[in-house]
Amino acid sequence: MTTWLVVGLGNPGDRYARTRHNVGQMVVDELASRAGTKLTSHKANAQVAQVRFTMGGDKVVLAKPNTFMNTSGGPVANLAKYFSVSPEHIVVLHDELDIDFDTLKLKIGGGHGGHNGLRDIAKAIDTQNYNRVRIGIGRPPGKQDPADFVLSEFSAAERANLPVLISDAADAVELIIREGLLAAQNSVHTVKGEPS
């Protein structure tokens, strides 16, 4: 039986809980809610819940690092070691400036694209070959600094669609684990009218 590690990136504390940078953690909360469980403190410096998406299915460790986004690598590496999870069974959920809001892209490997959380994870686990659920937040309007944009809350219009985006991202994680990345890509990328 395979064990998967699903990590939602973000920053700790109420100040950041509803910001764009924390959308990955929102999805982990949704997955925990679906499983009827709550995340609890783990010695790897993260909040963790162990679930199965299907009866008799693979074990899934849901996690939110307690560290700030830019130092996500330590908790991810420690959890992977503790639960004996190989990099190809790690799924990282994160915000993505280069994808339009309300759009998801799934991939394994590749660069970090300036995302410091991904950079730190790759360094800590010594590979970039882990699964990513890239959750589009779009580019900042006008000349707003991207660093300020990701740490701001979603607009009222975005908040109206946010529950659907979070639900779609949670569905994508379940698909990756049940059917594999390729099947999940075909489903998720085609839904938005784009070939995968």
N, CA and C atoms as an extended XYZ file, in Angstrom:
588
Properties=species:S:1:pos:R:3:atomname:S:1:resname:S:1:resid:I:1 pbc="F F F"
N         0.851       -1.206        0.000 N   MET     1
C         0.000        0.000        0.000 CA  MET     1
C         0.888        1.257        0.000 C   MET     1
N         0.606        2.153       -0.895 N   THR     2
C         1.395        3.375       -1.023 CA  THR     2
C         0.924        4.430       -0.016 C   THR     2
N         1.872        5.198        0.494 N   THR     3
C         1.526        6.363        1.315 CA  THR     3
C         1.845        7.626        0.519 C   THR     3
N         0.879        8.537        0.482 N   TRP     4
C         1.028        9.820       -0.202 CA  TRP     4
C         1.131       10.943        0.831 C   TRP     4
N         1.861       11.971        0.464 N   LEU     5
C         1.953       13.177        1.293 CA  LEU     5
C         1.397       14.346        0.481 C   LEU     5
N         0.320       14.951        0.978 N   VAL     6
C        -0.321       16.079        0.293 CA  VAL     6
C        -0.096       17.323        1.146 C   VAL     6
N         0.654       18.281        0.611 N   VAL     7
C         1.069       19.452        1.380 CA  VAL     7
C         0.457       20.723        0.789 C   VAL     7
N        -0.236       21.478        1.622 N   GLY     8
C        -0.755       22.779        1.219 CA  GLY     8
C         0.179       23.875        1.702 C   GLY     8
N         0.698       24.665        0.775 N   LEU     9
C         1.633       25.725        1.161 CA  LEU     9
C         0.889       26.991        1.587 C   LEU     9
N         1.563       27.768        2.432 N   GLY    10
C         0.979       29.012        2.927 CA  GLY    10
C         1.821       29.554        4.056 C   GLY    10
N         1.287       30.563        4.720 N   ASN    11
C         1.945       31.153        5.895 CA  ASN    11
C         1.079       30.889        7.122 C   ASN    11
N         1.703       30.719        8.285 N   PRO    12
C         0.930       30.410        9.491 CA  PRO    12
C         0.232       31.638       10.081 C   PRO    12
N        -0.834       31.383       10.820 N   GLY    13
C        -1.486       32.451       11.580 CA  GLY    13
C        -2.684       33.068       10.880 C   GLY    13
N        -3.560       33.663       11.695 N   ASP    14
C        -4.805       34.255       11.191 CA  ASP    14
C        -4.563       35.398       10.208 C   ASP    14
N        -3.465       36.100       10.385 N   ARG    15
C        -3.180       37.259        9.523 CA  ARG    15
C        -3.129       36.858        8.040 C   ARG    15
N        -2.668       35.628        7.778 N   TYR    16
C        -2.464       35.185        6.394 CA  TYR    16
C        -3.511       34.175        5.912 C   TYR    16
N        -4.356       33.711        6.804 N   ALA    17
C        -5.220       32.560        6.508 CA  ALA    17
C        -6.075       32.729        5.258 C   ALA    17
N        -6.501       33.950        4.962 N   ARG    18
C        -7.412       34.161        3.826 CA  ARG    18
C        -6.724       34.806        2.619 C   ARG    18
N        -5.388       34.832        2.628 N   THR    19
C        -4.662       35.472        1.526 CA  THR    19
C        -4.462       34.505        0.352 C   THR    19
N        -4.142       35.077       -0.798 N   ARG    20
C        -3.922       34.272       -2.010 CA  ARG    20
C        -2.805       33.250       -1.816 C   ARG    20
N        -1.777       33.627       -1.071 N   HIS    21
C        -0.617       32.751       -0.868 CA  HIS    21
C        -0.998       31.486       -0.105 C   HIS    21
N        -2.138       31.501        0.580 N   ASN    22
C        -2.539       30.371        1.421 CA  ASN    22
C        -3.580       29.474        0.768 C   ASN    22
N        -3.807       29.644       -0.530 N   VAL    23
C        -4.874       28.870       -1.171 CA  VAL    23
C        -4.576       27.361       -1.121 C   VAL    23
N        -3.301       26.986       -1.138 N   GLY    24
C        -2.949       25.568       -1.028 CA  GLY    24
C        -3.406       24.976        0.304 C   GLY    24
N        -3.244       25.763        1.374 N   GLN    25
C        -3.690       25.295        2.694 CA  GLN    25
C        -5.214       25.205        2.760 C   GLN    25
N        -5.898       26.107        2.058 N   MET    26
C        -7.367       26.048        2.017 CA  MET    26
C        -7.838       24.722        1.417 C   MET    26
N        -7.102       24.242        0.411 N   VAL    27
C        -7.476       22.970       -0.228 CA  VAL    27
C        -7.243       21.797        0.720 C   VAL    27
N        -6.144       21.837        1.465 N   VAL    28
C        -5.895       20.769        2.452 CA  VAL    28
C        -7.000       20.754        3.506 C   VAL    28
N        -7.440       21.938        3.940 N   ASP    29
C        -8.561       22.008        4.896 CA  ASP    29
C        -9.824       21.384        4.298 C   ASP    29
N       -10.054       21.631        3.004 N   GLU    30
C       -11.213       21.053        2.316 CA  GLU    30
C       -11.123       19.524        2.272 C   GLU    30
N        -9.943       19.007        1.975 N   LEU    31
C        -9.755       17.547        1.929 CA  LEU    31
C        -9.968       16.925        3.308 C   LEU    31
N        -9.469       17.595        4.352 N   ALA    32
C        -9.676       17.093        5.719 CA  ALA    32
C       -11.157       17.111        6.074 C   ALA    32
N       -11.833       18.190        5.687 N   SER    33
C       -13.268       18.321        5.954 CA  SER    33
C       -14.057       17.210        5.268 C   SER    33
N       -13.702       16.914        4.010 N   ARG    34
C       -14.371       15.827        3.284 CA  ARG    34
C       -14.202       14.488        3.990 C   ARG    34
N       -13.030       14.305        4.600 N   ALA    35
C       -12.739       13.044        5.288 CA  ALA    35
C       -13.290       13.033        6.709 C   ALA    35
N       -13.883       14.153        7.125 N   GLY    36
C       -14.465       14.236        8.460 CA  GLY    36
C       -13.429       14.264        9.564 C   GLY    36
N       -12.285       14.883        9.281 N   THR    37
C       -11.223       14.913       10.279 CA  THR    37
C       -10.640       16.315       10.386 C   THR    37
N        -9.788       16.508       11.382 N   LYS    38
C        -9.107       17.786       11.558 CA  LYS    38
C        -7.605       17.527       11.634 C   LYS    38
N        -6.833       18.527       11.238 N   LEU    39
C        -5.387       18.396       11.320 CA  LEU    39
C        -4.931       18.668       12.751 C   LEU    39
N        -3.938       17.904       13.188 N   THR    40
C        -3.383       18.082       14.528 CA  THR    40
C        -1.869       18.250       14.433 C   THR    40
N        -1.294       18.726       15.517 N   SER    41
C         0.124       19.057       15.527 CA  SER    41
C         0.997       17.803       15.406 C   SER    41
N         2.050       17.903       14.593 N   HIS    42
C         2.989       16.800       14.394 CA  HIS    42
C         4.404       17.305       14.679 C   HIS    42
N         5.258       16.404       15.150 N   LYS    43
C         6.615       16.816       15.539 CA  LYS    43
C         7.465       17.291       14.362 C   LYS    43
N         7.006       17.057       13.130 N   ALA    44
C         7.746       17.526       11.954 CA  ALA    44
C         7.490       19.005       11.675 C   ALA    44
N         6.921       19.709       12.653 N   ASN    45
C         6.631       21.149       12.537 CA  ASN    45
C         5.562       21.403       11.477 C   ASN    45
N         4.482       20.639       11.582 N   ALA    46
C         3.368       20.769       10.644 CA  ALA    46
C         2.081       20.327       11.324 C   ALA    46
N         0.964       20.711       10.727 N   GLN    47
C        -0.353       20.196       11.114 CA  GLN    47
C        -0.668       19.050       10.163 C   GLN    47
N        -1.121       17.925       10.704 N   VAL    48
C        -1.230       16.707        9.904 CA  VAL    48
C        -2.533       15.966       10.193 C   VAL    48
N        -3.082       15.310        9.166 N   ALA    49
C        -4.191       14.361        9.331 CA  ALA    49
C        -3.934       13.191        8.388 C   ALA    49
N        -4.236       11.980        8.847 N   GLN    50
C        -4.089       10.796        7.995 CA  GLN    50
C        -5.475       10.324        7.565 C   GLN    50
N        -5.653       10.170        6.254 N   VAL    51
C        -6.966        9.810        5.702 CA  VAL    51
C        -6.801        8.779        4.584 C   VAL    51
N        -7.921        8.229        4.139 N   ARG    52
C        -7.985        7.458        2.891 CA  ARG    52
C        -9.144        8.031        2.096 C   ARG    52
N        -8.938        8.248        0.800 N   PHE    53
C       -10.004        8.815       -0.026 CA  PHE    53
C       -11.031        7.767       -0.432 C   PHE    53
N       -10.614        6.484       -0.431 N   THR    54
C       -11.542        5.395       -0.747 CA  THR    54
C       -11.297        4.264        0.237 C   THR    54
N       -12.319        3.461        0.468 N   MET    55
C       -12.181        2.301        1.349 CA  MET    55
C       -11.072        1.396        0.828 C   MET    55
N       -10.101        1.099        1.672 N   GLY    56
C        -9.013        0.231        1.254 CA  GLY    56
C        -8.016        0.903        0.331 C   GLY    56
N        -8.171        2.214        0.107 N   GLY    57
C        -7.261        2.941       -0.783 CA  GLY    57
C        -5.957        3.290       -0.096 C   GLY    57
N        -5.081        3.944       -0.840 N   ASP    58
C        -3.785        4.354       -0.304 CA  ASP    58
C        -3.957        5.283        0.896 C   ASP    58
N        -2.969        5.203        1.806 N   LYS    59
C        -2.960        6.134        2.943 CA  LYS    59
C        -2.507        7.506        2.445 C   LYS    59
N        -3.182        8.546        2.906 N   VAL    60
C        -2.854        9.915        2.504 CA  VAL    60
C        -2.587       10.748        3.753 C   VAL    60
N        -1.423       11.365        3.798 N   VAL    61
C        -1.079       12.265        4.889 CA  VAL    61
C        -1.306       13.694        4.393 C   VAL    61
N        -2.299       14.363        4.958 N   LEU    62
C        -2.566       15.766        4.642 CA  LEU    62
C        -1.717       16.623        5.574 C   LEU    62
N        -1.099       17.673        5.036 N   ALA    63
C        -0.197       18.463        5.893 CA  ALA    63
C        -0.187       19.935        5.521 C   ALA    63
N        -0.031       20.759        6.563 N   LYS    64
C         0.198       22.191        6.410 CA  LYS    64
C         1.415       22.527        7.267 C   LYS    64
N         2.535       22.934        6.644 N   PRO    65
C         3.711       23.308        7.446 CA  PRO    65
C         3.385       24.465        8.398 C   PRO    65
N         4.017       24.446        9.565 N   ASN    66
C         3.859       25.553       10.523 CA  ASN    66
C         4.811       26.694       10.211 C   ASN    66
N         5.713       26.481        9.263 N   THR    67
C         6.709       27.490        8.907 CA  THR    67
C         6.122       28.475        7.898 C   THR    67
N         6.844       29.560        7.665 N   PHE    68
C         6.454       30.463        6.590 CA  PHE    68
C         6.745       29.805        5.245 C   PHE    68
N         6.041       30.272        4.233 N   MET    69
C         6.101       29.708        2.885 CA  MET    69
C         7.529       29.434        2.416 C   MET    69
N         8.424       30.414        2.620 N   ASN    70
C         9.773       30.310        2.062 CA  ASN    70
C        10.631       29.248        2.732 C   ASN    70
N        10.161       28.706        3.864 N   THR    71
C        10.904       27.646        4.552 CA  THR    71
C        10.038       26.401        4.699 C   THR    71
N         9.288       26.086        3.650 N   SER    72
C         8.402       24.909        3.657 CA  SER    72
C         9.172       23.603        3.546 C   SER    72
N        10.402       23.660        3.050 N   GLY    73
C        11.146       22.437        2.746 CA  GLY    73
C        11.396       21.538        3.939 C   GLY    73
N        11.778       22.142        5.067 N   GLY    74
C        12.087       21.336        6.260 CA  GLY    74
C        10.930       20.439        6.678 C   GLY    74
N         9.742       21.001        6.914 N   PRO    75
C         8.603       20.155        7.291 CA  PRO    75
C         8.263       19.103        6.231 C   PRO    75
N         8.346       19.472        4.946 N   VAL    76
C         8.022       18.498        3.889 CA  VAL    76
C         9.018       17.337        3.917 C   VAL    76
N        10.311       17.656        4.007 N   ALA    77
C        11.339       16.605        4.052 CA  ALA    77
C        11.178       15.729        5.294 C   ALA    77
N        10.896       16.359        6.432 N   ASN    78
C        10.738       15.596        7.679 CA  ASN    78
C         9.514       14.674        7.627 C   ASN    78
N         8.419       15.179        7.061 N   LEU    79
C         7.212       14.346        6.936 CA  LEU    79
C         7.438       13.198        5.961 C   LEU    79
N         8.101       13.480        4.844 N   ALA    80
C         8.377       12.427        3.855 CA  ALA    80
C         9.221       11.324        4.486 C   ALA    80
N        10.193       11.729        5.303 N   LYS    81
C        11.045       10.743        5.982 CA  LYS    81
C        10.242        9.965        7.032 C   LYS    81
N         9.482       10.670        7.827 N   TYR    82
C         8.715       10.043        8.925 CA  TYR    82
C         7.715        9.015        8.390 C   TYR    82
N         7.027        9.366        7.311 N   PHE    83
C         5.991        8.482        6.767 CA  PHE    83
C         6.492        7.621        5.598 C   PHE    83
N         7.800        7.678        5.325 N   SER    84
C         8.420        6.903        4.234 CA  SER    84
C         7.729        7.142        2.890 C   SER    84
N         7.638        8.419        2.516 N   VAL    85
C         7.001        8.800        1.255 CA  VAL    85
C         8.076        9.194        0.244 C   VAL    85
N         8.047        8.565       -0.934 N   SER    86
C         9.005        8.909       -1.985 CA  SER    86
C         8.546       10.185       -2.698 C   SER    86
N         9.467       10.928       -3.313 N   PRO    87
C         9.103       12.200       -3.949 CA  PRO    87
C         7.960       12.097       -4.958 C   PRO    87
N         7.896       10.993       -5.712 N   GLU    88
C         6.829       10.874       -6.717 CA  GLU    88
C         5.447       10.682       -6.098 C   GLU    88
N         5.406       10.494       -4.776 N   HIS    89
C         4.117       10.385       -4.069 CA  HIS    89
C         3.859       11.604       -3.171 C   HIS    89
N         4.609       12.673       -3.425 N   ILE    90
C         4.353       13.952       -2.754 CA  ILE    90
C         3.536       14.827       -3.709 C   ILE    90
N         2.473       15.439       -3.186 N   VAL    91
C         1.658       16.375       -3.962 CA  VAL    91
C         1.683       17.716       -3.224 C   VAL    91
N         2.180       18.746       -3.886 N   VAL    92
C         2.255       20.077       -3.280 CA  VAL    92
C         1.223       20.986       -3.936 C   VAL    92
N         0.401       21.612       -3.118 N   LEU    93
C        -0.615       22.562       -3.593 CA  LEU    93
C        -0.122       23.969       -3.342 C   LEU    93
N        -0.107       24.795       -4.402 N   HIS    94
C         0.414       26.153       -4.215 CA  HIS    94
C        -0.245       27.142       -5.169 C   HIS    94
N        -0.176       28.410       -4.784 N   ASP    95
C        -0.670       29.497       -5.619 CA  ASP    95
C         0.269       29.706       -6.796 C   ASP    95
N        -0.277       30.157       -7.921 N   GLU    96
C         0.516       30.345       -9.140 CA  GLU    96
C         0.116       31.645       -9.832 C   GLU    96
N         1.047       32.618       -9.839 N   LEU    97
C         0.795       33.926      -10.456 CA  LEU    97
C         0.610       33.833      -11.968 C   LEU    97
N         1.295       32.887      -12.596 N   ASP    98
C         1.312       32.817      -14.060 CA  ASP    98
C         0.134       32.050      -14.649 C   ASP    98
N        -0.826       31.709      -13.821 N   ILE    99
C        -2.047       31.030      -14.291 CA  ILE    99
C        -3.236       31.888      -13.872 C   ILE    99
N        -4.181       32.051      -14.781 N   ASP   100
C        -5.365       32.865      -14.493 CA  ASP   100
C        -6.109       32.348      -13.269 C   ASP   100
N        -6.704       33.266      -12.526 N   PHE   101
C        -7.533       32.865      -11.398 CA  PHE   101
C        -8.607       31.878      -11.868 C   PHE   101
N        -8.904       30.904      -11.011 N   ASP   102
C        -9.964       29.929      -11.294 CA  ASP   102
C        -9.514       28.845      -12.271 C   ASP   102
N        -8.199       28.718      -12.480 N   THR   103
C        -7.662       27.700      -13.378 CA  THR   103
C        -6.647       26.852      -12.620 C   THR   103
N        -6.646       25.545      -12.900 N   LEU   104
C        -5.699       24.621      -12.279 CA  LEU   104
C        -4.792       24.024      -13.340 C   LEU   104
N        -3.544       23.791      -12.978 N   LYS   105
C        -2.613       23.053      -13.828 CA  LYS   105
C        -1.898       22.033      -12.957 C   LYS   105
N        -1.756       20.829      -13.460 N   LEU   106
C        -1.096       19.762      -12.724 CA  LEU   106
C         0.181       19.365      -13.451 C   LEU   106
N         1.234       19.114      -12.693 N   LYS   107
C         2.463       18.635      -13.334 CA  LYS   107
C         3.355       17.964      -12.301 C   LYS   107
N         4.363       17.269      -12.813 N   ILE   108
C         5.409       16.734      -11.945 CA  ILE   108
C         6.730       17.318      -12.419 C   ILE   108
N         7.571       17.721      -11.480 N   GLY   109
C         8.876       18.259      -11.819 CA  GLY   109
C         8.805       19.658      -12.408 C   GLY   109
N         9.925       20.082      -12.975 N   GLY   110
C        10.023       21.432      -13.529 CA  GLY   110
C        10.651       22.379      -12.522 C   GLY   110
N        10.880       23.611      -12.963 N   GLY   111
C        11.504       24.616      -12.103 CA  GLY   111
C        10.535       25.166      -11.077 C   GLY   111
N        11.039       26.114      -10.282 N   HIS   112
C        10.198       26.707       -9.238 CA  HIS   112
C         9.531       27.995       -9.697 C   HIS   112
N         9.961       28.542      -10.857 N   GLY   113
C         9.326       29.745      -11.397 CA  GLY   113
C         9.340       30.932      -10.444 C   GLY   113
N        10.375       31.012       -9.606 N   GLY   114
C        10.462       32.126       -8.659 CA  GLY   114
C         9.642       31.924       -7.398 C   GLY   114
N         9.001       30.758       -7.268 N   HIS   115
C         8.185       30.476       -6.078 CA  HIS   115
C         9.112       29.929       -4.993 C   HIS   115
N         9.333       30.730       -3.945 N   ASN   116
C        10.327       30.362       -2.935 CA  ASN   116
C         9.958       29.127       -2.128 C   ASN   116
N         8.659       28.872       -1.968 N   GLY   117
C         8.237       27.660       -1.268 CA  GLY   117
C         8.661       26.418       -2.034 C   GLY   117
N         8.453       26.431       -3.360 N   LEU   118
C         8.845       25.290       -4.201 CA  LEU   118
C        10.364       25.145       -4.240 C   LEU   118
N        11.055       26.255       -4.285 N   ARG   119
C        12.522       26.225       -4.305 CA  ARG   119
C        13.042       25.551       -3.036 C   ARG   119
N        12.459       25.902       -1.897 N   ASP   120
C        12.919       25.355       -0.621 CA  ASP   120
C        12.605       23.858       -0.502 C   ASP   120
N        11.461       23.444       -1.033 N   ILE   121
C        11.099       22.018       -1.000 CA  ILE   121
C        12.070       21.205       -1.855 C   ILE   121
N        12.331       21.673       -3.080 N   ALA   122
C        13.248       20.959       -3.975 CA  ALA   122
C        14.628       20.802       -3.337 C   ALA   122
N        15.076       21.862       -2.659 N   LYS   123
C        16.387       21.820       -1.990 CA  LYS   123
C        16.362       20.813       -0.838 C   LYS   123
N        15.265       20.799       -0.077 N   ALA   124
C        15.192       19.943        1.121 CA  ALA   124
C        15.052       18.467        0.778 C   ALA   124
N        14.311       18.152       -0.299 N   ILE   125
C        14.128       16.733       -0.645 CA  ILE   125
C        15.068       16.302       -1.769 C   ILE   125
N        15.896       17.254       -2.223 N   ASP   126
C        16.949       16.981       -3.201 CA  ASP   126
C        16.424       16.523       -4.559 C   ASP   126
N        15.237       16.982       -4.929 N   THR   127
C        14.710       16.711       -6.267 CA  THR   127
C        13.556       17.675       -6.550 C   THR   127
N        13.336       17.942       -7.840 N   GLN   128
C        12.169       18.735       -8.238 CA  GLN   128
C        11.032       17.823       -8.707 C   GLN   128
N        11.274       16.514       -8.685 N   ASN   129
C        10.294       15.566       -9.233 CA  ASN   129
C         9.238       15.152       -8.218 C   ASN   129
N         8.416       16.116       -7.847 N   TYR   130
C         7.235       15.846       -7.038 CA  TYR   130
C         6.040       16.456       -7.765 C   TYR   130
N         4.848       15.993       -7.418 N   ASN   131
C         3.623       16.459       -8.081 CA  ASN   131
C         3.234       17.834       -7.582 C   ASN   131
N         2.724       18.661       -8.489 N   ARG   132
C         2.259       19.997       -8.105 CA  ARG   132
C         0.855       20.224       -8.622 C   ARG   132
N         0.026       20.730       -7.752 N   VAL   133
C        -1.277       21.251       -8.157 CA  VAL   133
C        -1.149       22.767       -8.090 C   VAL   133
N        -1.057       23.379       -9.269 N   ARG   134
C        -0.811       24.821       -9.383 CA  ARG   134
C        -2.167       25.521       -9.472 C   ARG   134
N        -2.451       26.331       -8.483 N   ILE   135
C        -3.760       26.972       -8.365 CA  ILE   135
C        -3.636       28.422       -8.812 C   ILE   135
N        -4.255       28.727       -9.947 N   GLY   136
C        -4.101       30.050      -10.540 CA  GLY   136
C        -4.692       31.165       -9.699 C   GLY   136
N        -3.873       32.199       -9.456 N   ILE   137
C        -4.384       33.402       -8.775 CA  ILE   137
C        -4.263       34.629       -9.684 C   ILE   137
N        -3.642       34.462      -10.870 N   GLY   138
C        -3.520       35.571      -11.807 CA  GLY   138
C        -2.442       36.567      -11.404 C   GLY   138
N        -2.181       37.497      -12.295 N   ARG   139
C        -1.174       38.531      -12.047 CA  ARG   139
C        -1.798       39.707      -11.306 C   ARG   139
N        -0.997       40.459      -10.555 N   PRO   140
C        -1.552       41.623       -9.855 CA  PRO   140
C        -2.002       42.697      -10.843 C   PRO   140
N        -3.032       43.450      -10.477 N   PRO   141
C        -3.501       44.523      -11.360 CA  PRO   141
C        -2.526       45.704      -11.359 C   PRO   141
N        -2.469       46.401      -12.490 N   GLY   142
C        -1.648       47.612      -12.568 CA  GLY   142
C        -0.200       47.340      -12.234 C   GLY   142
N         0.340       48.170      -11.360 N   LYS   143
C         1.761       48.044      -11.013 CA  LYS   143
C         1.959       47.486       -9.607 C   LYS   143
N         0.936       46.831       -9.086 N   GLN   144
C         1.067       46.279       -7.730 CA  GLN   144
C         2.200       45.252       -7.675 C   GLN   144
N         2.979       45.317       -6.625 N   ASP   145
C         4.080       44.384       -6.408 CA  ASP   145
C         3.506       42.975       -6.200 C   ASP   145
N         4.012       41.979       -6.958 N   PRO   146
C         3.516       40.614       -6.773 CA  PRO   146
C         3.613       40.125       -5.332 C   PRO   146
N         4.666       40.556       -4.611 N   ALA   147
C         4.832       40.142       -3.209 CA  ALA   147
C         3.680       40.653       -2.346 C   ALA   147
N         3.218       41.872       -2.618 N   ASP   148
C         2.071       42.416       -1.880 CA  ASP   148
C         0.779       41.724       -2.318 C   ASP   148
N         0.687       41.451       -3.611 N   PHE   149
C        -0.522       40.835       -4.181 CA  PHE   149
C        -0.785       39.463       -3.566 C   PHE   149
N         0.238       38.618       -3.477 N   VAL   150
C         0.017       37.257       -2.954 CA  VAL   150
C        -0.333       37.273       -1.472 C   VAL   150
N         0.082       38.340       -0.762 N   LEU   151
C        -0.214       38.425        0.676 CA  LEU   151
C        -1.500       39.201        0.961 C   LEU   151
N        -2.243       39.542       -0.096 N   SER   152
C        -3.534       40.213        0.095 CA  SER   152
C        -4.664       39.200       -0.064 C   SER   152
N        -5.833       39.570        0.428 N   GLU   153
C        -6.978       38.656        0.350 CA  GLU   153
C        -7.601       38.710       -1.043 C   GLU   153
N        -8.325       37.670       -1.377 N   PHE   154
C        -9.012       37.615       -2.666 CA  PHE   154
C       -10.045       38.743       -2.758 C   PHE   154
N       -10.275       39.224       -3.974 N   SER   155
C       -11.290       40.260       -4.193 CA  SER   155
C       -12.685       39.679       -3.943 C   SER   155
N       -13.673       40.544       -3.827 N   ALA   156
C       -15.049       40.082       -3.598 CA  ALA   156
C       -15.512       39.176       -4.733 C   ALA   156
N       -15.195       39.545       -5.971 N   ALA   157
C       -15.592       38.725       -7.127 CA  ALA   157
C       -14.909       37.361       -7.073 C   ALA   157
N       -13.627       37.351       -6.707 N   GLU   158
C       -12.898       36.079       -6.603 CA  GLU   158
C       -13.448       35.223       -5.471 C   GLU   158
N       -13.775       35.875       -4.353 N   ARG   159
C       -14.295       35.106       -3.207 CA  ARG   159
C       -15.579       34.367       -3.560 C   ARG   159
N       -16.364       34.934       -4.479 N   ALA   160
C       -17.607       34.278       -4.902 CA  ALA   160
C       -17.304       32.952       -5.597 C   ALA   160
N       -16.175       32.897       -6.326 N   ASN   161
C       -15.803       31.678       -7.062 CA  ASN   161
C       -14.815       30.790       -6.314 C   ASN   161
N       -14.263       31.306       -5.214 N   LEU   162
C       -13.200       30.581       -4.507 CA  LEU   162
C       -13.624       29.186       -4.032 C   LEU   162
N       -14.827       29.003       -3.476 N   PRO   163
C       -15.199       27.651       -3.031 CA  PRO   163
C       -15.153       26.621       -4.157 C   PRO   163
N       -15.527       27.029       -5.371 N   VAL   164
C       -15.494       26.103       -6.506 CA  VAL   164
C       -14.051       25.771       -6.876 C   VAL   164
N       -13.178       26.785       -6.881 N   LEU   165
C       -11.769       26.565       -7.185 CA  LEU   165
C       -11.138       25.616       -6.164 C   LEU   165
N       -11.429       25.832       -4.891 N   ILE   166
C       -10.890       24.973       -3.832 CA  ILE   166
C       -11.409       23.546       -3.981 C   ILE   166
N       -12.692       23.416       -4.281 N   SER   167
C       -13.287       22.097       -4.478 CA  SER   167
C       -12.680       21.390       -5.689 C   SER   167
N       -12.487       22.135       -6.776 N   ASP   168
C       -11.873       21.554       -7.980 CA  ASP   168
C       -10.449       21.087       -7.708 C   ASP   168
N        -9.692       21.877       -6.935 N   ALA   169
C        -8.313       21.504       -6.604 CA  ALA   169
C        -8.302       20.257       -5.713 C   ALA   169
N        -9.241       20.168       -4.784 N   ALA   170
C        -9.348       18.975       -3.925 CA  ALA   170
C        -9.699       17.754       -4.771 C   ALA   170
N       -10.611       17.928       -5.738 N   ASP   171
C       -10.946       16.829       -6.660 CA  ASP   171
C        -9.710       16.377       -7.424 C   ASP   171
N        -8.888       17.349       -7.856 N   ALA   172
C        -7.674       17.032       -8.621 CA  ALA   172
C        -6.705       16.188       -7.794 C   ALA   172
N        -6.562       16.527       -6.509 N   VAL   173
C        -5.690       15.739       -5.630 CA  VAL   173
C        -6.210       14.304       -5.529 C   VAL   173
N        -7.508       14.162       -5.320 N   GLU   174
C        -8.091       12.821       -5.211 CA  GLU   174
C        -7.870       12.022       -6.496 C   GLU   174
N        -8.002       12.689       -7.643 N   LEU   175
C        -7.782       12.030       -8.936 CA  LEU   175
C        -6.338       11.568       -9.099 C   LEU   175
N        -5.387       12.419       -8.726 N   ILE   176
C        -3.973       12.046       -8.820 CA  ILE   176
C        -3.719       10.773       -8.027 C   ILE   176
N        -4.275       10.710       -6.833 N   ILE   177
C        -4.007        9.579       -5.945 CA  ILE   177
C        -4.755        8.322       -6.386 C   ILE   177
N        -5.972        8.484       -6.885 N   ARG   178
C        -6.755        7.313       -7.305 CA  ARG   178
C        -6.348        6.791       -8.682 C   ARG   178
N        -6.066        7.712       -9.618 N   GLU   179
C        -5.910        7.300      -11.015 CA  GLU   179
C        -4.576        7.677      -11.642 C   GLU   179
N        -3.760        8.445      -10.936 N   GLY   180
C        -2.458        8.846      -11.470 CA  GLY   180
C        -2.492       10.237      -12.081 C   GLY   180
N        -1.297       10.814      -12.242 N   LEU   181
C        -1.190       12.195      -12.704 CA  LEU   181
C        -1.734       12.380      -14.118 C   LEU   181
N        -1.422       11.462      -15.020 N   LEU   182
C        -1.839       11.626      -16.418 CA  LEU   182
C        -3.363       11.675      -16.543 C   LEU   182
N        -4.042       10.753      -15.874 N   ALA   183
C        -5.512       10.747      -15.909 CA  ALA   183
C        -6.067       12.033      -15.307 C   ALA   183
N        -5.442       12.492      -14.220 N   ALA   184
C        -5.893       13.730      -13.572 CA  ALA   184
C        -5.670       14.926      -14.497 C   ALA   184
N        -4.509       14.964      -15.174 N   GLN   185
C        -4.246       16.052      -16.129 CA  GLN   185
C        -5.288       16.054      -17.240 C   GLN   185
N        -5.566       14.889      -17.786 N   ASN   186
C        -6.541       14.797      -18.876 CA  ASN   186
C        -7.902       15.305      -18.441 C   ASN   186
N        -8.285       14.991      -17.234 N   SER   187
C        -9.579       15.432      -16.715 CA  SER   187
C        -9.579       16.929      -16.416 C   SER   187
N        -8.601       17.378      -15.653 N   VAL   188
C        -8.571       18.767      -15.174 CA  VAL   188
C        -8.284       19.756      -16.302 C   VAL   188
N        -7.295       19.447      -17.142 N   HIS   189
C        -6.901       20.397      -18.187 CA  HIS   189
C        -7.942       20.478      -19.307 C   HIS   189
N        -8.629       19.389      -19.564 N   THR   190
C        -9.625       19.391      -20.647 CA  THR   190
C       -10.902       20.117      -20.230 C   THR   190
N       -11.210       20.051      -18.934 N   VAL   191
C       -12.422       20.699      -18.435 CA  VAL   191
C       -12.439       22.182      -18.788 C   VAL   191
N       -11.264       22.803      -18.732 N   LYS   192
C       -11.173       24.240      -18.973 CA  LYS   192
C       -11.057       24.549      -20.470 C   LYS   192
N       -11.336       23.542      -21.303 N   GLY   193
C       -11.350       23.791      -22.733 CA  GLY   193
C        -9.969       23.838      -23.358 C   GLY   193
N        -8.982       23.282      -22.664 N   GLU   194
C        -7.643       23.265      -23.230 CA  GLU   194
C        -7.183       21.822      -23.357 C   GLU   194
N        -6.457       21.487      -24.410 N   PRO   195
C        -5.879       20.151      -24.448 CA  PRO   195
C        -4.830       20.018      -23.354 C   PRO   195
N        -4.628       18.835      -22.861 N   SER   196
C        -3.648       18.660      -21.779 CA  SER   196
C        -2.250       18.581      -22.335 C   SER   196
